[in-house]
Amino acid sequence: MLQLDHLAVSAATLEEGAAWVEATLGVPLTGGGKHPHMGTHNRLLGLGDLYLEVIAIDPEAASPPHPRWFDLDHFQGPPRLTNWICRTDDLDAALAAAPEGTGTATDLARGDYRWRFAVPALGKLPFDDCFPALIQWQGDLHPARTLRDHGIRLTRLDITHPDAPALQAALEGLADPRLHVRLGPYRSLRATFDTPQGLRVLT
């Protein structure tokens, strides 16, 4: 069974991505750190039962011998919502049921956090990155439980794709009323949040 775990905003630089999210949602990002295995770094925002990360290539890190996650090696343009991540209690079983290309289970760590992550061989996920990345947390430590709560909540995640019926079928078993998969001429992700300043949207 899959559960919505977090959202990823990609950016050309971490500073640019954090500034965009902070200006849109009206609160500061905190925490985060470096991912030596991927040559990336991030900042985080708690959303109650899940969280948001801004992620970018770390200019101080060595380039990894493999593609970075979230297709960051090919990222261009302004910051934007690029990916969503689902957690599972059994990553191997979830990968067996997932579309081809979802990734290979890889053990990763950052600080006290430990997790297994399905890393796609080419850095890009099925359905033009509209299929979620898969994660299995190790132990009880989870960012959503340690980040400051600013009262921001995800109310809706809209995923649009030309092959929406197949994407919906691939997501069988994921029951989250905030998730809406729609048919459209091109792929897009749109997250709507309830904030102390009213509704805000990241795309």
C-alpha positions, 0 to 999 in steps of 0.5 A: 500500500502506498501513502503520500509522503512528500512533494519535491520542488526542483530548482537550479539553485537551492537558494532560488527554490527556497525563495520561491516557495517561501514567497508563495507559501509565506513561511520560511523553510528549515532543516534539510541537508546534503545527499552525497550519493546524489550530489544534491542538497535540500530544504524542508517545510512541514505540512502536517502528515507530510512535507515539502522539499526544495531540492537542487544540485549541490555545487560543492558536491562531487558529480555522482557516477549515475544520474541524479534523482528527479532528473535534476541533471537536465533541470532548467528554468525557474523553480517548479513542482516536479515530483511527488513521493509515496512511502511504503512499508515494503519497497521491494513489493511496491517495485514489483507492482510498479511500472517498469523504470520506477527504479532500484531500491537503494539504501540512503541516509542523511544525518539521523534519517535512514531510508530505502529509495527507488532510484530510476536508472535514467533519473526520470520516472514513468509517465514523464515523472508523473508516477511517484518516486517510492520510499521506505523509511527505516525506523520511526524518524520521519521529517514530517514529525520533526519539522515546525508546523506552520499550519500549512496543509496540502488540500489537493494534488492535481496530476495531468497526463495524456495517458491518465487512465494508465497512470490511474491504473498504475496507482491502484491501491493509493487512496488519498482524497487529495490526489486527482489524476486528470486527462490532459494534452501534456503533463503537469503537477499542481499542488494547492495548500491551505495557509494562514494567508489563504489558498496558495498554489505551487505548479 
